[in-house]
């Protein structure tokens, strides 16, 4: 495991399951990169955020992906921060619609999806809500595992019916689940998809557990480069954007500032790639802490996508207590 600037461990989550080899990357398509980092304390978060985007792409796990996105998630001591753009270009349903790629799973959990948001056969967010409803008493890893099982079953069935559509399976998919339990413990998991066309079951999955200090960043190389430029704060446009951000966040605590700065890096990548159809503003961003989810920024229409438990049925009491004496 390589140490980055003495501050951040760098490794790919794909190393903990079956790595997708370069042969799986579709020719002529832009690769999606996963950057996976570990910082040892909160004081290193700012420096690690900078390093996160500047780190050489060469050593990262790569999977083929059409469409695009930029997203990041970080598990810290007392919170999880997550941010993602609004593009759902890859859905092939409505390329102009702003997507809701991060949803709440009740007040104490979230689901962030890039790549395979939905297609004409299914909606991966609906699957997340279903498995959460069925598994929430078991734990976050169970939700990630069950979502992987459901989504791969659907994809394998689709491939059996439409084998020519194999390239439309978004192996750039990152499905991130974050939870806080009843005693305030945070957990975060990513479900990753793998394709082997020669296998009897071509689409499989693995689940990666994050640990405190771990960061995950996902995006195409030009988008990561733009975010790196913003965090490095060297070029004139980066200094201008950072100056504007600082003025807008005057008076915030250091923790609030760094959370919003992480989301601002995603926003900078979108702003500096204005001709790309693969990125869209606004950025949806959240903090998950023992107090629950707090949205830093969110599109209003996305609240309708959240998981909402069924209302409890109220009873008037045992039947015999509802029988009136007719005398």
C-alpha positions, 0 to 999 in steps of 0.5 A: 500500500502506497503512502500519499504525501505521508498523509493518505493511504491510497488503495483501490476498493477493487483490490479487496474483491476481483479487480476488473482487468484492463481488458474489460475496459471498452475501447474508445470509451472514457474510463471512470476512475475510482480514487480511494484514500485513507487519512489518519485524522480530521486535521489531515482532511484538508490536505488529503482532499487536495491529494485525493484529486492530484494523485496519479491516475495510473495506479487506480482501478479503472472500469469502462463507463459511458456517460459521466459523473463526479462524486465523492464520499468521505467517512470521518470520525463523527460524520460522513460527507457525500456530494454528487452532480446532477447528470443522468445522461446515461439513463437514456430516458431523458437526457435533459432532466436533472437527476437525483443521485443521492437519496435519504434512506430514512433520517439515518441513512443515504444511498448514492448512485452513479452510472446505473441510476435507472433504465427502461427496465428498473430504477436502482434507487427503488431497489435500494429503498426496497432492500433497506425496508427489508434489511434495516434491522440487520445492518448497512452491509446487509443492505449493500449485499442485498442491493447487489444481489437484486441489481445483478439478477436484473442485469443478468436477466436483461443480458439474457434477453438483450445480449447485444445491449451488453455495453449498456451495463454501466460498469462505472456504477458506484453504489454507496450506502451510509448509515448511523445506528442507534448508538451513533456509529457510522458505517459506509459501504460500496457495492461494485459491479463486475462483468465477465462475458465468458462466465455463466453468470456474467454480472457479479458484485462485491461489497467494500466496507469503509473505515474512518478516514477513508475517502472515495472519489469517482469521475472521468479524468478531465473532471478529476483534473478540474477538481484537483485544480480547484483544491490546489488553488494555484491557477487564477480561476482556482484562486478566484473561485476559492476566494468567492467560496471563502467569502460565502462561508465566513463564520463557519466552523472548520468542520462545516467549511471543509464539508462545503469545500468538498462539495465545492470541488465537485461544483468546480469540476462542473463549472469548468467543463461547461460543454460536457453533457456528462455533468450538470449543476446543481450539486447535491451534498449532505452530512450524515452524523449521529444526529442524522442527515443534514443537507448542505445543498439539494434540489427540491424535487429530490425529496420525493425520491427519499425512502419514507416508512409506511405510516403506522396504522392506528388502532382503537384498541382491542375489538371488545373495547370498541363494542358499545353497550346498546342498553 
